[in-house]
Amino acid sequence: MSASSLRPAGTRAWTPGKVVGNILGGLVTLALVLFAVFPQLWMLISSFRPPTELFISPPTLFPSAFTVEWYLEAFAGSNAFRWFGNSLIVAVATSLISCTVGTLAGYALSRFVYPGRKGFMLLLTSAYLFPAILLLMPLYLMLANYRLVGSLGAIVLAHLLITLPLSTWLMKSFVDAVPRELEEAALVDGCGPFRAFMKVTFPLLRTGLATTWLFSFILSWDEYLFAATLSNGQSATVPVGIASFVSSFDVRWGAIMALGTLVTVPVVVLFVFLQRYFEKGITAGGVKG
Amino acid sequence: MLLGRNGLFGRGLVAQERRLGLAFSLPATLVFLLVLAYPIFENFRASLLDLDLVGKNPAFVGLDNFAEIGRDANLWRSLGNTLIWTVGSLAGQLGLGLAAALLIDRPLPGMRWIRQLLLMPYVVPVIASALVWQWMLDGNYGIFSAQLQSWGMLPLGASPLGLESSSLATVIVINIWRGFPFAMLVYWAALQSIDQTQYEAAMVDGANAVQRFFHITLPNLASATLSLVAVRGLFTLMYFELIWLTTRGGPAGSSEVMATYLYKLIMGEFRLGYAAAIAVTVGLFILLVLALWRLGRRLAVKR
């Protein structure tokens, strides 16, 4: 049942109490919004603030001038181009693999009864619930054994541990929502189950795929722990690079705020365009992060 | 099971579907075996060894690593911090999340935009959030610290992240900020699925807003709360990144939680055998809690 069918609009009259309540509610909402977005705004403002105004005590709220020199410094004084390239490769590879493998597995779980299904569910639930930090050491040892530490592939593999349970779970819930009768009609028409999946169900999973891809991409783009442990200087992703920037120089806050802004922008842009998918994903109950 | 029309090698539709189910699960199964099952097995093995990064032939030490857990005062301290961190973060995230959900659950124009803004803390990468909070709380130039200092709540030149007395509380506040939008969305979805006739009936009976909240809204949010506590609780318990990127567990271990302690053992001290023993213990503990949880739910359903 959708919300609109539950709530007939405009059936309640406006009373003075309601007006006061709404104004109060509006003020509290405003305060909450400010609390939520102030840090991001501050990051943005700081990244464009001239050095003479960045390091003054007490700090001022609004800068009198804007500068892009922190952005230039961030790229001149570091491997930032490389970090962004690495992050893009890792996040795109992780999200594509995760979507493909997760769609297949989610479809199997939703539609078929087959030997090993229970065991697979157990594996999936464990992967979903198991804290990443507990797997750090053995995963590191395993990848070090095969001399994979320092490669982007190692990071992708580790990120699959985080994104694949989520992708599978989300895709299962999206396949659940497609009526079985559609496939059954195709089966009656002589399609095999594989063709029924490809021709009938798969095209209806676009929303689901967008949601799943969005979450996989963002989770991989944001991830720090595995990326930090499994990378070297050449294969550092953006979060790892920024973190190393903090500890290896005297703390250059302007440049750090510039990099922080740049790592945030792609995520926020994706989010603004795909907000309804994002909300769907969280309320579908598959996300833990 | 293998032969016959609907056996695994049969030609019937059921057999075809079984094969397809197996084939479709296979890639994911392989990934999980590789990055989950095998590492867990290796972890069990490592917990019985005196293992470091350079040692070629680590000695078998039996349960020595597990025995050390009992003697490790730092570990117990980090366990205490972990509990405070988890309970504090959850209480704050769920409380603020519920308040925010009630605020956005009104049919006013522009709510989509407000929701979008309120979701920002959860969307922004943790590295950016951790660093901007560090910057806002900087002892000399931080906008929040300056304000706190001018009110006399903070010594001059100090950051709340850098004081032993306030570091844990400060990272909890940051974590509440980061996580409340998640709880907000879950509660908001739950609010929307409440049958409105319940409210109408209560209003006919003369119940006021407060009574309606406590007798209709809250009971209807019980299952959302339970799943939030379970999923976010488990996640927060071993959440590493936010604390590591703000305080690294410091100063002087005052914000050390199990996750950062474990990370230091592995990547700082290379005491892999001992770290494995801790991981096994924590893993078994989580398993136990989950088993009890399922048992409890089963009993609750039966009743």
Interface residues (C-beta under 8 A of the other chain):
Chain A: M1 A3 L6 R7 A9 N22 G25 V28 T29 L32 V33 F35 A36 V37 P39 Q40 W42 M43 S46 L54 F55 I56 S57 P58 P59 L61 T100 V101 G102 L104 A105 Y107 A108 L109 R111 F112 V113 Y114 P115 G116 R117 F120 L123 L124 S126 A127 L129 F130 P131 A132 I133 L134 L135 L136 M137 P138 L139 Y140 L141 M142 L157 A158 L160 L161 L164 T168 L187 G192 P193 F194 F197 I218 W221 D222 Y224 L225 T229 V238 P239 I242 A243 V246 W253 I256 M257 G260 T261 V263 T264 V267 V268 F271 V272 Q275 F278 E279 I282 T283 G285 V287 K288 G289
Chain B: M1 L8 L13 Q16 E17 R18 R19 L20 G21 L22 F24 S25 P27 A28 T29 V31 F32 L33 L34 V35 L36 A37 Y38 P39 I40 F41 E42 N43 A46 A99 A100 L103 I104 R106 P107 L108 R112 I114 R115 Q116 L117 L118 L119 M120 P121 V123 V124 P125 V126 I127 A128 S129 L131 V132 W133 W135 M136 D138 N140 Y141 G142 I143 A146 S150 W177 P181 F182 L185 V186 W188 A189 Q192 S193 I194 D195 Q196 S227 V231 R232 L234 F235 L237 M238 F240 E241 W244 L245 A259 L262 Y263 I266 M267 L272 A275 A276 A279 V282 G283 I286 L290
